[in-house]
């Protein structure tokens, strides 16, 4: 007989790493809402747009005509796609990366972010996160057994505070994660603030991981400058981007990372161990997105701007219950609620259960987020209208 008794539960338990991580509130709130039923969403950051038809057509044609389209690609991605990404980075940002050795296609920006954290963060290393910040940035640092260190954004406008970053630096600091436009705040960081943080990275020999997922969607201002363009920063930056939001490819799971060759060599080790390569059909979708008409991006950006304006108008109508900073980019608003002193998780849960509206508790985005709800205006205008109608009835009934 086996030394394990028949029917005895195995003595397995989660690793130290997995016990440091929790499912993010961004994913948890829709799960709660699914149990409640009948909810409308201002929650998860998924724009409502369908994948553009020319991308669907291109991938369908490739799958029919190219037998290799259902097989693995090269580990760093299809050469034609990497070349197209290099051209976009050069044209839009003045960043020159070799498509052969300095660009890799990943399973969305999320895998690229995880590659960067796992490649360069050891147990006990500190990673500075300007906060409120994307919840997954926190979780990925913890998964690597690193230590998230929060540098508060300026509360008046959620802008980047270089002095707060300076105060957060210690001998154990390894990296800084920057995201502009930001999730969850929608802030586009000022160039002077970004330059000051890059100077700190240079002075203290720090890596900068730049999450540029929302760079394409800004309102009344140009695309933000990438940290990698500042003097001396190319050699210490990992630039990460995604096709998910820009081209309505969230379910296709395709993104990329760009870095100087010595950094990329280490990034590819993690990529190989975790994914081998991004899905080849998704890479064909990304190539079709870059090589096809770009007016679809402009149309989606204009629709998001209309939705932003709608969301701000509806919040203005509820000014007795909320205040907020109008976002300069992305499709999120951090709204501070004034009708309760309860923790944001409790408020967000009650909104689901009593008003049938999904929001994301601000406390899940680190210091500065508590007392807020993150609202996404990625949904259709009719859904935004209905969500605010329900919120309005709910807060007024409580008053």
Beta strands, then each sheet from edge to edge (+ up, - down):
strand 1: 40-41
strand 2: 103-106
strand 3: 126-131
strand 4: 147-152
strand 5: 173-179
strand 6: 207-211
strand 7: 237-242
strand 8: 255-259
strand 9: 322-324
strand 10: 332-337
strand 11: 357-358
strand 12: 360-361
strand 13: 372-376
sheet 1: 1+ 11+
sheet 2: 2+ 8- 7+ 6+ 5+ 3+ 4+
sheet 3: 9+ 10- 13+ 12-
end
